[in-house]
Amino acid sequence: MAYNEELAKRIRTALAHRESVTEKKMFGGLTFMVDGKMAVGVQKDDLMLRVSVEEFEWALARPYVRPMDFTGRPMVGFLYVAPGGCEADADLRKWVDMAVTYAQTLPAKKATKKRKA
């Protein structure tokens, strides 16, 4: 199991009313992109979030939250929330809304040039 399918289903439900949401496999799990920008995802059993620098410090003080560090180096602005922190649908929605709100503030990605073979 690469990621928790039930958590992915719950995230889909929390995002169902939003436009411009796509799914992409990355970081060994499943990521939900908003307007092409990573917002929230699932890695193993953890909820994965992208948040503002200001929200990052606040969130780290919450139970079940830790910095995303799958490479061995914590990534500022990216968090894991263990299952206990998003058991209730209201808690999951709060985390998802926080991540989506931040993703919507990010500038549009620049088009990348395709490499010649």
C-alpha positions in Angstrom: 0.0 0.0 0.0 1.6 3.2 -1.1 -1.0 5.5 0.5 -4.2 5.2 2.5 -7.0 4.9 0.0 -9.7 5.7 2.6 -7.9 9.0 3.5 -7.7 9.8 -0.2 -11.4 9.2 -0.6 -12.1 11.6 2.4 -9.9 14.3 0.8 -11.8 13.9 -2.5 -15.0 14.5 -0.6 -13.6 17.6 1.1 -12.5 18.9 -2.3 -15.6 17.9 -4.2 -17.1 21.5 -4.3 -13.8 23.0 -5.5 -12.9 23.6 -9.2 -9.5 23.1 -10.8 -8.5 20.1 -8.6 -6.4 17.4 -10.1 -4.7 14.3 -8.7 -1.1 13.4 -9.2 1.1 10.7 -7.9 4.2 12.2 -6.2 6.3 11.9 -3.1 5.4 8.2 -3.0 1.8 9.0 -2.5 -1.1 10.9 -4.0 -1.2 14.7 -4.2 -4.2 16.9 -4.9 -3.3 20.0 -7.0 -5.3 23.2 -7.0 -4.8 25.3 -10.1 -1.7 23.2 -10.8 -0.2 23.8 -7.4 0.3 21.2 -4.7 -2.1 21.7 -1.8 -2.7 18.5 0.0 -2.0 14.8 -0.3 -1.7 11.4 1.3 1.6 9.6 2.0 1.2 6.2 3.6 -1.4 6.9 6.4 -0.4 10.6 6.8 -2.2 13.7 5.5 0.4 15.8 3.7 -0.1 19.6 3.5 1.4 22.7 2.0 0.9 25.8 4.2 2.2 29.3 4.5 5.2 30.1 6.6 3.0 31.7 9.2 0.7 28.8 9.5 3.6 26.3 9.5 4.7 27.4 13.0 1.1 27.4 14.3 0.4 24.0 12.8 3.6 22.4 14.3 2.4 23.2 17.7 -0.8 21.1 17.1 -0.9 17.5 18.2 -0.1 14.8 15.5 1.7 17.4 13.3 5.3 17.1 12.2 7.4 18.6 9.4 7.6 16.8 6.1 11.0 15.2 6.1 11.0 12.2 3.8 14.4 13.2 2.4 15.9 13.5 5.9 15.7 17.3 5.7 12.5 19.1 6.9 10.8 21.1 4.2 9.5 24.4 5.5 5.8 24.9 4.5 5.2 21.2 4.2 3.6 19.1 7.0 2.5 15.6 7.8 -0.6 15.2 10.0 -0.8 11.7 11.6 -4.1 9.8 11.5 -5.1 11.0 14.9 -5.1 14.6 13.8 -7.6 14.1 11.0 -9.9 11.4 12.3 -12.9 13.7 12.4 -14.2 15.0 9.1 -14.3 18.5 10.5 -10.6 18.3 11.4 -9.7 17.0 7.9 -11.7 19.8 6.3 -9.9 22.4 8.4 -6.5 21.1 7.2 -7.6 20.7 3.6 -9.1 24.3 3.6 -5.9 25.7 5.0 -3.8 24.0 2.4 -6.1 25.0 -0.5 -6.3 28.6 0.6 -2.5 28.8 0.6 -2.2 27.1 -2.8 -4.6 29.6 -4.3 -2.3 32.5 -3.2 0.7 31.1 -5.1 1.7 32.5 -8.4 0.9 30.6 -11.6 3.6 28.2 -12.6 5.7 29.2 -15.6 5.5 26.9 -18.6 8.5 24.6 -18.9 10.3 24.1 -22.1 10.3 20.6 -23.5 13.7 19.0 -24.0 14.7 17.8 -27.4 15.4 14.1 -27.6 
